[in-house]
Amino acid sequence: MAVRAFQLSEGLMQDGKVGEVTRQALDRTPKEAAKLMRGATASMRAFQTSVPDTVILVNLPSQTVSFIERGKLNFTMRAVVGRPSRQTPLLQDRVTSVTINPTWTVPPTVLVEDKLPVLRKKGNTGIKDAVVYLDGVEVVPESINWWQVTPERIRIVQKPGDDNALGRFRFNLTNGDGIFLHGTNDPRLFERDLRAASSGCVRLEDARGMAEALLETEHVSTARLDRMLDRQEPQWIKLTQPVPVRFVYWTATVDDRDAVRLHPDIYDLNEDPVPAAMPDPTGPTSADPMPPAQRA
């Protein structure tokens, strides 16, 4: 009961277990708490000087994504962000288009570190509905001796559908790091307090809700969205007005009950807080519907 009461006071999942985030909160000293709040306050002050009226806000320590529309909070949802070894970078960017029923091309890091070892050991990718290409030609994975194949010759593409790693929606950004927002085929991660588990991209708890909010100005009704989902093939909708996205690193926030919430310093950046205000990205106003790398 005491653990659950403490978790309630900290805004954590009330499972009664002393997991990593609960342990960090229990061990946190008043001095450390003050440091988290000071770092967040400084970053927020810098952020306020350049924040647009409409913006998607990705806070990495709280592992949440908020949509602020015309200066008012529309919604906040849980998110999965990059693990410490594959950190989500602090970016200023914009959503230029939405992909419905996306494919997923396994990015180079995931291919080398995760999927190629599986190919060599088992002769398959371990990915449902995946197509494997060798030197640009589709092959039967079990027919290839992958120990003799170098990674740059391989491309793995997962077909659209409920099993796709990106879920049913991808929100395309303009950065050259292959970072974007998307859904997921594994919602169980959203039940955790610590959700730093992706390869850099940001997974959304309610990707459809985000899609409906962004596509409202494009006059895409829920009925039309349903029809597009039923087609089971990739479709792109370009946003007439790209929506700014800001990635921030705030280790303290205030919730809707005016309570201060402290968040884990997942990337150990609080020693040297990173400024939230950076120059706006340059480049084209529309995103290539197939980013150069697709991280999940």
Rosetta blueprint (number, residue, H / E / L):
1 M L
2 A H
3 V H
4 R H
5 A H
6 F H
7 Q H
8 L H
9 S H
10 E H
11 G L
12 L L
13 M L
14 Q L
15 D L
16 G L
17 K L
18 V L
19 G L
20 E H
21 V H
22 T H
23 R H
24 Q H
25 A H
26 L H
27 D H
28 R L
29 T L
30 P H
31 K H
32 E H
33 A H
34 A H
35 K H
36 L H
37 M H
38 R H
39 G H
40 A H
41 T H
42 A H
43 S H
44 M H
45 R H
46 A H
47 F H
48 Q H
49 T L
50 S L
51 V L
52 P L
53 D L
54 T L
55 V E
56 I E
57 L E
58 V E
59 N E
60 L L
61 P L
62 S L
63 Q L
64 T E
65 V E
66 S E
67 F E
68 I E
69 E E
70 R L
71 G L
72 K E
73 L E
74 N E
75 F E
76 T E
77 M E
78 R E
79 A E
80 V E
81 V E
82 G E
83 R L
84 P H
85 S H
86 R H
87 Q L
88 T L
89 P L
90 L L
91 L L
92 Q E
93 D E
94 R E
95 V E
96 T E
97 S E
98 V E
99 T E
100 I E
101 N L
102 P L
103 T L
104 W E
105 T E
106 V L
107 P L
108 P H
109 T H
110 V H
111 L H
112 V H
113 E H
114 D H
115 K H
116 L H
117 P H
118 V H
119 L H
120 R H
121 K H
122 K H
123 G L
124 N L
125 T L
126 G L
127 I L
128 K L
129 D L
130 A E
131 V E
132 V E
133 Y E
134 L E
135 D L
136 G L
137 V E
138 E E
139 V E
140 V L
141 P H
142 E H
143 S H
144 I L
145 N L
146 W H
147 W H
148 Q H
149 V L
150 T L
151 P H
152 E H
153 R H
154 I E
155 R E
156 I E
157 V E
158 Q E
159 K L
160 P L
161 G L
162 D L
163 D L
164 N L
165 A L
166 L L
167 G L
168 R L
169 F E
170 R E
171 F E
172 N E
173 L L
174 T L
175 N L
176 G L
177 D L
178 G L
179 I L
180 F L
181 L E
182 H E
183 G L
184 T L
185 N L
186 D L
187 P H
188 R H
189 L H
190 F H
191 E H
192 R L
193 D L
194 L L
195 R L
196 A E
197 A E
198 S E
199 S L
200 G L
201 C L
202 V E
203 R E
204 L E
205 E L
206 D L
207 A H
208 R H
209 G H
210 M H
211 A H
212 E H
213 A H
214 L H
215 L H
216 E H
217 T H
218 E H
219 H L
220 V L
221 S L
222 T H
223 A H
224 R H
225 L H
226 D H
227 R H
228 M H
229 L H
230 D H
231 R L
232 Q L
233 E L
234 P L
235 Q E
236 W E
237 I E
238 K E
239 L E
240 T E
241 Q E
242 P E
243 V E
244 P E
245 V E
246 R E
247 F E
248 V E
249 Y L
250 W L
251 T L
252 A E
253 T E
254 V E
255 D L
256 D L
257 R L
258 D L
259 A L
260 V E
261 R E
262 L E
263 H L
264 P L
265 D L
266 I L
267 Y L
268 D L
269 L L
270 N L
271 E L
272 D L
273 P L
274 V L
275 P L
276 A L
277 A L
278 M L
279 P L
280 D L
281 P L
282 T L
283 G L
284 P L
285 T L
286 S L
287 A L
288 D L
289 P L
290 M L
291 P L
292 P L
293 A L
294 Q L
295 R L
296 A L
